[in-house]
Amino acid sequence: MSVFLKLQEDIKEAMKARDQEKLLALRTLSSDIKKIAIDAGRRDPSDEDVLAAVARAIKQREDSAEQFRSAGREELAERESAQVSWIRAYQPEQMSEGEVRSIVEAVIAETGAASRKDMGKVMGALMPRVKGKADGKLVQQVVNSLLA
C-alpha cells in the first residue's frame, strides 16, 4: 500500500473517531501532497511527493511550536507537537547520527573536499542520498564537524 493511500485510510479513521485535531492535520497534509503532484503535472501523487510534503509539514510545525514556546503559548506549542507526531507516521525511519556520519565521510572522500569552502559540493552530492531519511540540520552539523 502506498503511503498516500495509507494517509487516506487514516483520514477516514479520524473522521469515524471524530478526532478533529488529527483530521485537520491529516487533511492539510493530504492537500499539500496533492498540490505537489499537480504542480509536477501528475494526477496521482508519488511516494516522493509524500516525502517532500511530510518533511515540509514537520519542519513548519516544529518551527511553529518553537515560536509558540518562546512566546509563552505552551498550549499552542503542544498542539503543533501533537500534529508533528501524527505526521511523522508517514515519514520513513530516520537515519542515526552514526549512519549519517559514515555517508558524509564517503561523500567527502568522493568529492575530495578539504575545508568548509567545499561544503556546497559535499551537500550537493550528499542530499540526494539522505533525502527524507535524515534531518537536514543533523546532516549539516555532521558535515560542518567533519570539514572543520
N, CA, C and O of each residue as an XYZ file, in Angstrom:
592
protein
N       0.852     -1.172      0.000
C       0.000      0.000      0.000
C       0.902      1.241      0.000
O       1.849      1.338      0.781
N       0.588      2.176     -0.886
C       1.392      3.391     -0.939
C       1.131      4.241      0.309
O       0.122      4.085      0.996
N       2.051      5.118      0.566
C       1.956      5.980      1.742
C       0.733      6.893      1.636
O       0.060      7.162      2.630
N       0.454      7.365      0.413
C      -0.689      8.261      0.227
C      -2.008      7.532      0.496
O      -2.920      8.109      1.088
N      -2.116      6.274      0.067
C      -3.346      5.510      0.336
C      -3.518      5.245      1.831
O      -4.637      5.255      2.346
N      -2.397      5.009      2.525
C      -2.476      4.826      3.974
C      -2.962      6.121      4.634
O      -3.757      6.084      5.573
N      -2.485      7.251      4.145
C      -2.935      8.540      4.663
C      -4.442      8.697      4.466
O      -5.139      9.152      5.372
N      -4.942      8.329      3.304
C      -6.375      8.442      3.030
C      -7.189      7.553      3.983
O      -8.254      7.951      4.456
N      -6.679      6.360      4.256
C      -7.354      5.462      5.203
C      -7.354      6.052      6.614
O      -8.348      5.959      7.334
N      -6.234      6.658      6.997
C      -6.144      7.268      8.325
C      -7.069      8.475      8.453
O      -7.579      8.751      9.539
N      -7.285      9.190      7.362
C      -8.239     10.307      7.375
C      -9.643      9.783      7.652
O     -10.394     10.361      8.438
N      -9.984      8.676      6.992
C     -11.306      8.072      7.222
C     -11.461      7.633      8.678
O     -12.512      7.843      9.284
N     -10.413      7.023      9.237
C     -10.472      6.586     10.632
C     -10.622      7.770     11.585
O     -11.364      7.689     12.564
N      -9.930      8.857     11.307
C     -10.037     10.054     12.156
C     -11.442     10.643     12.065
O     -11.964     11.163     13.051
N     -12.054     10.561     10.881
C     -13.427     11.049     10.727
C     -14.382     10.198     11.557
O     -15.265     10.720     12.238
N     -14.194      8.883     11.494
C     -15.063      7.989     12.255
C     -14.891      8.186     13.760
O     -15.853      8.095     14.522
N     -13.649      8.458     14.179
C     -13.361      8.647     15.599
C     -13.708     10.064     16.065
O     -13.649     10.358     17.259
N     -14.068     10.934     15.128
C     -14.400     12.329     15.411
C     -13.238     13.063     16.100
O     -13.442     13.894     16.986
N     -12.038     12.735     15.673
C     -10.823     13.369     16.195
C     -10.503     14.560     15.292
O      -9.780     14.426     14.305
N     -11.049     15.724     15.641
C     -10.966     16.903     14.781
C      -9.536     17.411     14.598
O      -9.167     17.818     13.496
N      -8.736     17.395     15.648
C      -7.352     17.884     15.543
C      -6.538     17.021     14.575
O      -5.846     17.535     13.697
N      -6.634     15.716     14.751
C      -5.891     14.804     13.877
C      -6.421     14.895     12.453
O      -5.646     14.882     11.498
N      -7.718     14.986     12.311
C      -8.330     15.092     10.992
C      -7.839     16.334     10.261
O      -7.518     16.270      9.074
N      -7.779     17.445     10.950
C      -7.296     18.680     10.335
C      -5.848     18.533      9.873
O      -5.507     18.937      8.761
N      -5.005     17.963     10.714
C      -3.593     17.790     10.363
C      -3.437     16.873      9.149
O      -2.658     17.171      8.244
N      -4.172     15.762      9.126
C      -4.044     14.808      8.027
C      -4.634     15.344      6.729
O      -4.091     15.101      5.651
N      -5.739     16.069      6.827
C      -6.319     16.667      5.616
C      -5.393     17.728      5.026
O      -5.241     17.823      3.808
N      -4.783     18.516      5.891
C      -3.840     19.532      5.424
C      -2.657     18.862      4.727
O      -2.212     19.325      3.676
N      -2.152     17.788      5.300
C      -1.051     17.057      4.690
C      -1.469     16.481      3.334
O      -0.715     16.559      2.364
N      -2.657     15.910      3.270
C      -3.169     15.360      2.018
C      -3.272     16.437      0.942
O      -2.909     16.210     -0.213
N      -3.761     17.588      1.323
C      -3.880     18.705      0.395
C      -2.507     19.145     -0.123
O      -2.340     19.415     -1.312
N      -1.536     19.213      0.780
C      -0.181     19.599      0.384
C       0.416     18.590     -0.598
O       1.086     18.972     -1.558
N       0.172     17.316     -0.356
C       0.688     16.263     -1.237
C       0.060     16.387     -2.620
O       0.756     16.310     -3.632
N      -1.252     16.579     -2.662
C      -1.935     16.715     -3.948
C      -1.436     17.931     -4.712
O      -1.287     17.880     -5.933
N      -1.179     19.014     -4.007
C      -0.682     20.230     -4.652
C       0.684     19.993     -5.279
O       0.941     20.447     -6.394
N       1.558     19.291     -4.580
C       2.888     18.987     -5.126
C       2.763     18.147     -6.390
O       3.459     18.397     -7.374
N       1.878     17.152     -6.369
C       1.689     16.286     -7.537
C       1.140     17.080     -8.720
O       1.611     16.921     -9.846
N       0.163     17.920     -8.474
C      -0.444     18.717     -9.547
C       0.579     19.692    -10.121
O       0.649     19.868    -11.338
N       1.369     20.325     -9.261
C       2.404     21.252     -9.732
C       3.433     20.539    -10.600
O       4.020     21.148    -11.495
N       3.653     19.251    -10.342
C       4.604     18.468    -11.124
C       3.956     17.898    -12.389
O       4.626     17.241    -13.186
N       2.665     18.146    -12.574
C       1.969     17.681    -13.775
C       1.478     16.250    -13.701
O       1.220     15.627    -14.730
N       1.347     15.729    -12.503
C       0.849     14.358    -12.336
C      -0.520     14.384    -11.675
O      -0.844     15.285    -10.902
N      -1.310     13.376    -12.002
C      -2.629     13.263    -11.390
C      -2.550     12.587    -10.025
O      -3.187     13.022     -9.066
N      -1.760     11.522     -9.954
C      -1.632     10.770     -8.708
C      -0.289     11.072     -8.049
O       0.740     11.081     -8.724
N      -0.287     11.319     -6.742
C       0.966     11.624     -6.049
C       1.867     10.401     -5.919
O       1.399      9.281     -5.712
N       3.156     10.639     -6.044
C       4.136      9.569     -5.860
C       4.606      9.572     -4.409
O       4.291     10.481     -3.641
N       5.362      8.542     -4.050
C       5.903      8.490     -2.694
C       6.887      9.633     -2.460
O       7.030     10.101     -1.330
N       7.569     10.088     -3.516
C       8.487     11.221     -3.376
C       7.717     12.502     -3.049
O       8.193     13.340     -2.284
N       6.520     12.647     -3.636
C       5.682     13.800     -3.309
C       5.291     13.765     -1.839
O       5.284     14.792     -1.160
N       4.967     12.571     -1.358
C       4.580     12.404      0.041
C       5.759     12.758      0.949
O       5.589     13.467      1.941
N       6.962     12.261      0.608
C       8.139     12.561      1.424
C       8.409     14.060      1.490
O       8.726     14.592      2.553
N       8.282     14.736      0.355
C       8.535     16.176      0.320
C       7.521     16.920      1.188
O       7.889     17.807      1.958
N       6.248     16.558      1.062
C       5.202     17.236      1.832
C       5.337     16.947      3.323
O       5.142     17.839      4.148
N       5.665     15.718      3.669
C       5.814     15.343      5.074
C       6.982     16.098      5.698
O       6.859     16.636      6.798
N       8.104     16.140      5.006
C       9.276     16.852      5.539
C       8.960     18.331      5.743
O       9.325     18.912      6.765
N       8.289     18.933      4.778
C       7.946     20.349      4.881
C       6.966     20.589      6.033
O       7.122     21.544      6.794
N       5.957     19.719      6.161
C       4.952     19.885      7.217
C       5.580     19.744      8.604
O       5.256     20.504      9.517
N       6.471     18.775      8.757
C       7.125     18.577     10.052
C       7.972     19.792     10.401
O       7.928     20.282     11.529
N       8.739     20.276      9.436
C       9.593     21.442      9.691
C       8.752     22.660     10.062
O       9.098     23.388     10.993
N       7.657     22.888      9.349
C       6.800     24.038      9.644
C       6.229     23.952     11.055
O       6.235     24.934     11.798
N       5.742     22.784     11.412
C       5.108     22.637     12.719
C       6.125     22.696     13.864
O       5.827     23.233     14.931
N       7.320     22.146     13.643
C       8.352     22.247     14.681
C       8.771     23.700     14.878
O       8.976     24.143     16.008
N       8.899     24.441     13.775
C       9.237     25.862     13.882
C       8.130     26.626     14.603
O       8.409     27.484     15.440
N       6.880     26.317     14.281
C       5.754     26.981     14.935
C       5.730     26.683     16.428
O       5.508     27.578     17.243
N       5.958     25.424     16.783
C       5.959     25.041     18.190
C       7.064     25.783     18.943
O       6.861     26.229     20.072
N       8.217     25.910     18.320
C       9.330     26.630     18.950
C       8.975     28.103     19.165
O       9.279     28.670     20.214
N       8.339     28.713     18.182
C       7.937     30.115     18.310
C       6.866     30.288     19.385
O       6.904     31.251     20.152
N       5.909     29.356     19.444
C       4.873     29.434     20.472
C       5.489     29.304     21.863
O       5.096     30.017     22.786
N       6.455     28.395     22.014
C       7.097     28.223     23.322
C       7.839     29.489     23.727
O       7.782     29.902     24.885
N       8.531     30.101     22.779
C       9.282     31.317     23.118
C       8.344     32.475     23.451
O       8.736     33.412     24.147
N       7.106     32.413     22.957
C       6.125     33.458     23.260
C       5.289     33.123     24.496
O       4.411     33.893     24.884
N       5.571     31.954     25.122
C       4.842     31.586     26.330
C       3.477     30.965     26.067
O       2.637     30.921     26.966
N       3.245     30.490     24.859
C       1.957     29.873     24.498
C       2.113     28.355     24.435
O       2.076     27.761     23.358
N       2.284     27.746     25.584
C       2.575     26.318     25.669
C       1.452     25.454     25.092
O       1.724     24.422     24.480
N       0.186     25.864     25.281
C      -0.936     25.050     24.778
C      -0.919     24.966     23.254
O      -1.232     23.918     22.689
N      -0.557     26.057     22.588
C      -0.463     26.037     21.126
C       0.761     25.240     20.674
O       0.716     24.562     19.648
N       1.837     25.320     21.428
C       3.035     24.540     21.112
C       2.741     23.047     21.218
O       3.226     22.259     20.406
N       1.949     22.656     22.214
C       1.582     21.250     22.372
C       0.721     20.765     21.205
O       0.869     19.627     20.758
N      -0.172     21.616     20.712
C      -0.991     21.254     19.546
C      -0.109     20.983     18.333
O      -0.303     20.004     17.614
N       0.860     21.866     18.119
C       1.774     21.693     16.985
C       2.595     20.416     17.147
O       2.815     19.692     16.176
N       3.041     20.141     18.351
C       3.834     18.937     18.614
C       3.013     17.674     18.379
O       3.529     16.678     17.872
N       1.743     17.716     18.746
C       0.861     16.572     18.504
C       0.706     16.335     17.007
O       0.714     15.192     16.549
N       0.565     17.415     16.250
C       0.448     17.277     14.795
C       1.721     16.684     14.209
O       1.657     15.869     13.288
N       2.867     17.080     14.727
C       4.134     16.527     14.246
C       4.154     15.014     14.464
O       4.576     14.263     13.585
N       3.701     14.571     15.632
C       3.727     13.128     15.915
C       2.810     12.354     14.968
O       3.143     11.236     14.575
N       1.663     12.925     14.594
C       0.769     12.241     13.645
C       1.381     12.211     12.251
O       1.262     11.214     11.539
N       2.029     13.289     11.864
C       2.595     13.376     10.514
C       3.833     12.494     10.374
O       4.089     11.951      9.299
N       4.604     12.349     11.455
C       5.813     11.506     11.403
C       5.506     10.058     11.024
O       6.392      9.343     10.556
N       4.279      9.623     11.219
C       3.901      8.249     10.869
C       4.057      7.981      9.372
O       4.128      6.823      8.959
N       4.111      9.021      8.566
C       4.213      8.866      7.111
C       5.621      9.119      6.607
O       5.859      9.147      5.399
N       6.555      9.303      7.534
C       7.944      9.549      7.190
C       8.715      8.235      7.339
O       8.458      7.475      8.272
N       9.656      7.958      6.432
C      10.446      6.733      6.608
C      11.305      6.825      7.862
O      11.526      7.911      8.397
N      11.782      5.683      8.323
C      12.617      5.664      9.523
C      13.851      6.532      9.290
O      14.506      6.444      8.251
N      14.147      7.364     10.269
C      15.259      8.301     10.140
C      16.593      7.628     10.464
O      16.675      6.731     11.303
N      17.635      8.091      9.771
C      18.976      7.557      9.964
C      19.554      8.077     11.285
O      19.240      9.186     11.720
N      20.392      7.267     11.906
C      21.053      7.689     13.134
C      22.234      8.588     12.771
O      22.630      8.675     11.608
N      22.782      9.246     13.772
C      23.928     10.127     13.526
C      25.119      9.331     12.990
O      25.862      9.823     12.141
N      25.300      8.114     13.478
C      26.401      7.268     13.004
C      26.260      6.922     11.528
O      27.235      6.957     10.778
N      25.036      6.588     11.115
C      24.797      6.279      9.701
C      25.045      7.505      8.826
O      25.652      7.404      7.759
N      24.575      8.655      9.285
C      24.784      9.897      8.537
C      26.274     10.199      8.453
O      26.773     10.587      7.397
N      26.977     10.023      9.549
C      28.415     10.307      9.587
C      29.164      9.432      8.571
O      30.049      9.925      7.871
N      28.819      8.145      8.484
C      29.527      7.263      7.541
C      29.252      7.668      6.093
O      30.155      7.609      5.259
N      28.025      8.074      5.783
C      27.705      8.513      4.424
C      28.432      9.820      4.112
O      28.956      9.994      3.012
N      28.463     10.738      5.080
C      29.156     12.019      4.883
C      30.647     11.775      4.648
O      31.246     12.394      3.768
N      31.245     10.880      5.426
C      32.664     10.573      5.229
C      32.923     10.028      3.834
O      33.919     10.383      3.204
N      32.034      9.166      3.345
C      32.189      8.609      2.000
C      32.070      9.703      0.943
O      32.845      9.722     -0.014
N      31.119     10.603      1.101
C      30.920     11.680      0.122
C      32.111     12.639      0.146
O      32.539     13.116     -0.905
N      32.644     12.924      1.324
C      33.813     13.796      1.422
C      34.991     13.161      0.692
O      35.731     13.844     -0.015
N      35.161     11.855      0.864
C      36.247     11.163      0.168
C      36.039     11.192     -1.347
O      36.990     11.394     -2.102
N      34.787     10.989     -1.793
C      34.481     11.002     -3.231
C      34.724     12.370     -3.860
O      35.274     12.469     -4.957
N      34.311     13.423     -3.156
C      34.404     14.770     -3.720
C      35.775     15.401     -3.490
O      36.111     16.394     -4.136
N      36.558     14.849     -2.594
C      37.871     15.404     -2.308
C      37.803     16.698     -1.522
O      38.726     17.510     -1.578
N      36.713     16.899     -0.786
C      36.534     18.121     -0.009
C      37.557     18.172      1.123
O      37.855     17.161      1.758
N      38.093     19.384      1.362
C      39.120     19.524      2.387
C      38.777     20.566      3.443
O      39.297     20.513      4.558
N      37.907     21.511      3.101
C      37.597     22.568      4.053
C      36.133     22.973      3.926
O      35.392     22.421      3.113
N      35.729     23.944      4.740
C      34.340     24.415      4.700
C      33.996     25.084      3.380
O      32.820     25.219      3.042
N      34.994     25.497      2.639
C      34.754     26.096      1.330
C      34.102     25.087      0.380
O      33.404     25.466     -0.560
N      34.339     23.805      0.638
C      33.803     22.730     -0.209
C      32.456     22.214      0.280
O      31.959     21.206     -0.222
N      31.864     22.895      1.254
C      30.613     22.413      1.852
C      29.498     22.296      0.812
O      28.732     21.333      0.837
N      29.399     23.253     -0.092
C      28.357     23.205     -1.120
C      28.481     21.985     -2.007
O      27.481     21.361     -2.363
N      29.703     21.647     -2.362
C      29.958     20.474     -3.199
C      29.547     19.198     -2.463
O      28.934     18.303     -3.043
N      29.894     19.131     -1.179
C      29.565     17.959     -0.367
C      28.053     17.835     -0.198
O      27.489     16.758     -0.387
N      27.400     18.942      0.160
C      25.946     18.909      0.384
C      25.205     18.551     -0.899
O      24.211     17.826     -0.858
N      25.681     19.056     -2.040
C      25.038     18.748     -3.319
C      25.082     17.267     -3.646
O      24.118     16.718     -4.180
N      26.183     16.622     -3.332
C      26.319     15.185     -3.591
C      25.637     14.350     -2.519
O      25.201     13.227     -2.775
N      25.550     14.908     -1.316
C      25.043     14.156     -0.173
C      23.521     14.131     -0.077
O      22.940     13.082      0.200
N      22.877     15.251     -0.296
C      21.437     15.356     -0.033
C      20.583     14.366     -0.833
O      19.619     13.842     -0.276
N      20.880     14.081     -2.108
C      20.052     13.063     -2.778
C      20.117     11.689     -2.108
O      19.168     10.910     -2.197
N      21.218     11.393     -1.446
C      21.367     10.094     -0.785
C      20.592      9.999      0.521
O      20.148      8.916      0.902
N      20.428     11.122      1.208
C      19.785     11.087      2.530
C      18.426     11.777      2.545
O      17.811     11.898      3.605
N      17.951     12.227      1.400
C      16.697     12.974      1.331
C      15.543     12.158      1.922
O      15.278     11.032      1.503
N      14.875     12.750      2.893
C      13.733     12.111      3.532
C      14.111     11.105      4.605
O      13.262     10.675      5.387
N      15.399     10.725      4.645
C      15.824      9.716      5.606
C      16.603     10.303      6.773
O      16.818      9.635      7.784
N      17.028     11.569      6.629
C      17.802     12.204      7.688
C      17.410     13.673      7.787
O      17.077     14.313      6.790
N      17.456     14.184      8.998
C      17.141     15.581      9.246
C      18.236     16.461      8.658
O      19.421     16.197      8.861
N      17.850     17.496      7.937
C      18.805     18.387      7.298
C      19.737     19.073      8.273
O      20.911     19.282      7.968
N      19.223     19.429      9.454
C      20.061     20.076     10.469
C      21.150     19.128     10.950
O      22.298     19.535     11.125
N      20.791     17.861     11.166
C      21.771     16.866     11.600
C      22.839     16.682     10.530
O      24.029     16.625     10.838
N      22.415     16.589      9.277
C      23.358     16.412      8.173
C      24.328     17.593      8.128
O      25.536     17.407      7.982
N      23.797     18.793      8.252
C      24.640     19.981      8.202
C      25.638     20.004      9.365
O      26.799     20.365      9.173
N      25.201     19.626     10.554
C      26.097     19.593     11.708
C      27.236     18.602     11.489
O      28.392     18.900     11.789
N      26.903     17.416     10.963
C      27.921     16.397     10.735
C      28.919     16.863      9.683
O      30.126     16.683      9.844
N      28.408     17.470      8.590
C      29.307     17.959      7.549
C      30.210     19.047      8.115
O      31.413     19.047      7.853
N      29.649     19.975      8.887
C      30.446     21.042      9.492
C      31.542     20.472     10.396
O      32.687     20.922     10.353
N      31.185     19.485     11.206
C      32.168     18.931     12.135
C      33.287     18.193     11.403
O      34.438     18.229     11.839
N      32.963     17.527     10.297
C      33.986     16.777      9.571
C      34.851     17.671      8.676
O      35.995     17.328      8.377
N      34.312     18.805      8.254
C      35.085     19.722      7.413
C      35.829     20.773      8.221
O      36.589     21.558      7.655
N      35.627     20.804      9.519
C      36.274     21.835     10.355
C      37.765     21.585     10.478
O      38.466     22.349     11.141
